[in-house]
Amino acid sequence: MTTVPVGPAPSAGPAAYPDLVVPRPRLPKPRRREVTLALRTLGPLALLGGWWAASAAGVLSPDVLASPATVLGAAGELWSDGQLTDALRVSLTRAVLGLSCGLAAGLMLGVVTGFSRLGEELLDSPLQLLRALPFLSLVPLFMVWFGIGETARIVLIAVATTFPMYVSTAGGVRNVDRRLLEAMRSFGLRGWPLVREVVLPGALPSLLAGFRLSMTLSVIALIAAEEINSTSGIGYLMTQAQSFSRTDILSLCVLIYGILGLLADLVARGAERVLMPWRPREAAR
């Protein structure tokens, strides 16, 4: 009888298939922070340079849009007499108060509708109906309800920032792993401790996404709120500048609103980096 040697089967490899190309994944190289910062500032600097060049060449008339030098002079003028600092303080106070109320309301409603089936059945439909209403259409109604004081402005900002936080929170809570919830319930964790220890950490990415949207929308709502017969704030400066055809002050106020929106987005990004340090910061290319 002939014995056949038993041994490991020959493995198929590149030698057996000479035309086979071994895939080599292309990993993105990390970019230095200085380069990233330079690229991010390139766009605004190019926009500023085009504005300055168009003003210097006479393409932009001062009656249409003031030059950067004129806007800078208006900023120094308003800063020296204290008008700019007072307006910034008032506008930031309105935005922070309205945003805080909106975030708290959106977080609470999102947890209730996302965690409780009864809460979803009772609250989600009317909240979705209210979310479909443009918040600017509520300005006349708020003026009737709350007058033309600070309450109407703060409530308008709060309403505008509630729904992005609500939608993101409710979606994040619903997407928490149900097996994890059942495991925690089996250990006796229920109610608010379960929400605090398991649900909110599991929904953290969605919560931060809602926070970022609400932060940006708070600046837009602030612009609308300060059009309600304001006697202080950046909106009041714009109204006064419009009365006297001061395009330099108008341009300055628009720039301030833009800077506030940019700072709001940077704050939200910073919160994401602090609360979720494991999240990749570089986009896939």
C-alpha positions as CSV (number, residue, x, y, z in Angstrom):
1,M,0.0,0.0,0.0
2,T,1.3,3.4,-0.9
3,T,1.3,6.0,1.8
4,V,0.5,9.5,0.9
5,P,2.3,12.1,3.0
6,V,0.0,14.2,5.0
7,G,1.0,17.8,5.4
8,P,-0.3,21.4,5.2
9,A,-2.0,22.2,2.0
10,P,-0.1,24.7,-0.2
11,S,-1.4,28.1,0.4
12,A,-2.4,30.3,-2.6
13,G,-0.5,33.5,-2.5
14,P,1.1,36.1,-4.8
15,A,3.5,33.4,-6.2
16,A,0.5,31.3,-7.4
17,Y,-1.2,34.3,-9.0
18,P,1.5,36.6,-10.4
19,D,-1.0,39.1,-11.8
20,L,-2.7,39.6,-8.5
21,V,-2.3,43.1,-7.1
22,V,-2.2,43.3,-3.3
23,P,-4.4,46.2,-2.2
24,R,-2.6,48.9,-0.3
25,P,-5.0,51.3,1.5
26,R,-4.2,54.9,1.0
27,L,-4.2,56.5,4.4
28,P,-4.6,60.3,4.7
29,K,-1.5,62.0,6.0
30,P,-2.1,64.1,9.1
31,R,-2.0,67.8,8.4
32,R,-0.2,70.2,10.7
33,R,-2.4,72.5,12.7
34,E,-0.6,75.6,11.3
35,V,-1.5,74.5,7.7
36,T,-5.1,73.8,8.6
37,L,-5.4,77.2,10.3
38,A,-3.8,79.0,7.3
39,L,-6.2,77.3,4.8
40,R,-9.2,78.1,7.0
41,T,-8.3,81.8,7.1
42,L,-7.5,82.0,3.4
43,G,-11.1,82.3,2.3
44,P,-12.1,85.2,4.6
45,L,-8.8,87.0,3.8
46,A,-9.5,86.6,0.0
47,L,-13.0,87.9,0.5
48,L,-11.7,90.9,2.5
49,G,-9.1,91.6,-0.1
50,G,-11.7,91.5,-2.9
51,W,-13.8,93.9,-0.9
52,W,-10.9,96.3,-0.4
53,A,-9.8,96.1,-4.0
54,A,-13.4,96.8,-5.3
55,S,-13.7,99.8,-3.0
56,A,-10.3,101.2,-4.0
57,A,-11.1,100.8,-7.7
58,G,-14.5,102.6,-7.3
59,V,-16.5,99.5,-8.3
60,L,-18.3,99.7,-4.9
61,S,-19.7,103.1,-4.2
62,P,-19.6,104.2,-0.5
63,D,-23.4,104.7,-0.8
64,V,-23.7,101.0,-1.6
65,L,-21.0,99.5,0.6
66,A,-18.5,101.3,2.7
67,S,-14.8,100.4,2.3
68,P,-13.0,98.3,4.9
69,A,-11.0,101.3,6.1
70,T,-14.3,103.3,6.6
71,V,-15.9,100.4,8.5
72,L,-12.8,100.1,10.7
73,G,-13.0,103.8,11.5
74,A,-16.7,103.5,12.4
75,A,-15.8,100.6,14.7
76,G,-13.2,102.8,16.4
77,E,-15.7,105.7,16.7
78,L,-18.4,103.5,18.3
79,W,-15.9,101.8,20.5
80,S,-14.5,105.0,21.9
81,D,-17.9,106.4,23.0
82,G,-19.0,103.1,24.4
83,Q,-21.9,102.4,22.1
84,L,-20.4,99.3,20.6
85,T,-19.5,97.7,23.9
86,D,-23.0,98.4,25.3
87,A,-24.7,97.0,22.1
88,L,-22.5,93.8,22.2
89,R,-23.3,93.2,25.9
90,V,-27.1,93.6,25.3
91,S,-27.2,91.4,22.2
92,L,-25.0,88.7,23.8
93,T,-27.2,88.7,26.9
94,R,-30.3,88.2,24.7
95,A,-28.7,85.4,22.7
96,V,-27.4,83.5,25.7
97,L,-30.7,83.7,27.6
98,G,-32.8,82.7,24.7
99,L,-30.4,79.9,23.7
100,S,-30.2,78.5,27.3
101,C,-34.0,78.3,27.5
102,G,-34.2,76.7,24.0
103,L,-31.6,74.1,24.7
104,A,-33.1,73.2,28.0
105,A,-36.6,72.9,26.5
106,G,-35.4,70.9,23.5
107,L,-33.3,68.6,25.6
108,M,-36.2,67.8,28.0
109,L,-38.8,67.3,25.3
110,G,-36.4,65.2,23.2
111,V,-35.7,62.9,26.1
112,V,-39.4,62.5,27.0
113,T,-40.5,61.7,23.4
114,G,-37.5,59.6,22.6
115,F,-37.4,57.5,25.8
116,S,-41.2,57.2,26.5
117,R,-43.6,55.8,24.0
118,L,-46.5,57.6,25.7
119,G,-44.5,60.9,25.6
120,E,-43.9,60.4,21.8
121,E,-47.6,59.7,21.2
122,L,-48.7,62.8,23.2
123,L,-46.0,65.3,22.3
124,D,-44.3,64.5,19.0
125,S,-47.2,65.4,16.7
126,P,-47.9,68.9,18.1
127,L,-44.2,69.6,18.3
128,Q,-43.6,68.6,14.7
129,L,-46.5,70.9,13.8
130,L,-45.0,73.8,15.6
131,R,-41.6,73.0,14.1
132,A,-43.0,73.5,10.7
133,L,-44.0,77.1,11.5
134,P,-41.3,79.6,10.5
135,F,-40.3,81.3,13.7
136,L,-40.3,84.7,11.9
137,S,-44.1,84.4,11.5
138,L,-44.5,84.4,15.3
139,V,-43.0,87.9,15.7
140,P,-46.4,89.7,15.5
141,L,-48.0,87.2,17.8
142,F,-45.2,87.5,20.4
143,M,-45.5,91.3,20.2
144,V,-49.2,91.0,21.1
145,W,-48.5,88.5,23.9
146,F,-45.4,89.9,25.5
147,G,-45.2,93.5,24.2
148,I,-42.1,95.0,22.7
149,G,-39.9,94.4,25.7
150,E,-37.0,92.0,26.3
151,T,-39.4,89.1,27.0
152,A,-40.6,88.9,23.4
153,R,-37.0,88.9,22.0
154,I,-35.8,86.2,24.4
155,V,-38.8,84.0,23.8
156,L,-38.4,84.3,20.0
157,I,-34.7,83.1,20.3
158,A,-35.8,80.3,22.6
159,V,-38.5,79.1,20.2
160,A,-36.1,79.2,17.3
161,T,-33.4,77.1,19.1
162,T,-35.7,74.6,20.8
163,F,-36.6,72.5,17.7
164,P,-33.2,71.7,16.4
165,M,-32.2,70.5,19.8
166,Y,-35.5,68.6,20.2
167,V,-35.2,66.7,16.9
168,S,-31.6,65.8,17.4
169,T,-32.2,64.7,21.0
170,A,-35.2,62.6,20.2
171,G,-33.4,60.9,17.4
172,G,-30.3,60.2,19.4
173,V,-32.3,58.8,22.3
174,R,-34.3,56.4,20.0
175,N,-31.0,55.1,18.5
176,V,-29.5,54.1,21.9
177,D,-28.9,50.3,21.9
178,R,-32.0,48.7,23.4
179,R,-30.0,45.7,24.5
180,L,-27.9,47.9,26.6
181,L,-31.0,49.5,28.2
182,E,-32.5,46.1,29.0
183,A,-29.2,45.0,30.5
184,M,-29.1,48.1,32.7
185,R,-32.7,47.6,33.7
186,S,-31.9,44.0,34.8
187,F,-29.4,45.5,37.2
188,G,-32.1,47.7,38.7
189,L,-31.2,51.0,36.9
190,R,-34.4,52.8,36.0
191,G,-35.9,56.2,35.6
192,W,-33.7,59.3,35.7
193,P,-30.6,57.4,36.7
194,L,-30.9,55.3,33.6
195,V,-31.4,58.4,31.5
196,R,-28.4,60.2,33.1
197,E,-26.0,57.2,33.1
198,V,-26.9,55.4,29.8
199,V,-29.3,57.3,27.5
200,L,-27.7,60.7,27.5
201,P,-24.1,59.4,27.0
202,G,-25.3,57.1,24.2
203,A,-27.1,60.0,22.5
204,L,-24.2,62.4,23.0
205,P,-23.2,62.7,19.2
206,S,-26.8,63.7,18.4
207,L,-27.0,66.0,21.3
208,L,-23.9,67.9,20.2
209,A,-25.2,68.1,16.6
210,G,-28.4,69.7,17.9
211,F,-26.4,72.0,20.1
212,R,-24.4,73.1,17.1
213,L,-27.5,73.8,15.0
214,S,-29.1,75.7,17.8
215,M,-26.0,77.8,18.4
216,T,-25.9,78.9,14.8
217,L,-29.7,79.5,14.7
218,S,-29.6,81.6,17.8
219,V,-27.6,84.3,15.9
220,I,-30.2,84.3,13.1
221,A,-33.0,84.6,15.6
222,L,-31.1,87.4,17.4
223,I,-31.1,89.4,14.2
224,A,-34.9,89.0,13.8
225,A,-35.5,89.6,17.5
226,E,-33.7,92.9,17.5
227,E,-35.9,94.2,14.8
228,I,-38.8,94.3,17.3
229,N,-38.6,98.0,18.1
230,S,-35.2,97.7,19.8
231,T,-33.8,100.6,21.8
232,S,-30.4,98.8,22.4
233,G,-28.2,96.2,20.9
234,I,-26.7,95.7,17.5
235,G,-30.1,95.8,15.9
236,Y,-30.7,99.2,17.3
237,L,-27.4,100.4,15.9
238,M,-28.4,99.1,12.5
239,T,-31.8,100.9,12.7
240,Q,-30.1,104.2,13.6
241,A,-27.5,103.8,10.9
242,Q,-30.2,103.1,8.3
243,S,-32.0,106.3,9.3
244,F,-28.8,108.3,8.7
245,S,-27.7,106.3,5.6
246,R,-24.5,105.3,7.5
247,T,-23.4,102.3,5.3
248,D,-20.2,102.0,7.3
249,I,-22.1,101.3,10.5
250,L,-24.5,99.0,8.7
251,S,-21.6,97.0,7.3
252,L,-20.0,96.9,10.7
253,C,-23.2,95.5,12.3
254,V,-23.5,92.8,9.5
255,L,-19.9,91.8,10.1
256,I,-20.5,91.6,13.9
257,Y,-23.4,89.3,13.3
258,G,-21.3,87.1,11.0
259,I,-18.5,87.0,13.6
260,L,-21.0,86.0,16.3
261,G,-22.2,83.2,14.1
262,L,-18.6,82.0,13.5
263,L,-17.9,82.1,17.2
264,A,-21.0,80.1,18.0
265,D,-19.9,77.4,15.5
266,L,-16.4,77.4,17.1
267,V,-17.8,77.0,20.6
268,A,-19.9,74.0,19.3
269,R,-16.8,72.5,17.7
270,G,-14.9,73.0,20.9
271,A,-17.6,71.2,22.9
272,E,-17.4,68.3,20.5
273,R,-13.7,68.0,20.9
274,V,-13.9,68.1,24.7
275,L,-16.8,65.8,25.2
276,M,-15.9,63.3,22.4
277,P,-12.1,63.3,22.2
278,W,-12.2,59.9,20.5
279,R,-14.1,61.3,17.5
280,P,-11.8,61.7,14.3
281,R,-11.3,65.3,13.5
282,E,-9.9,64.8,10.0
283,A,-12.4,64.3,7.1
284,A,-11.9,61.3,4.9
285,R,-10.4,62.0,1.5
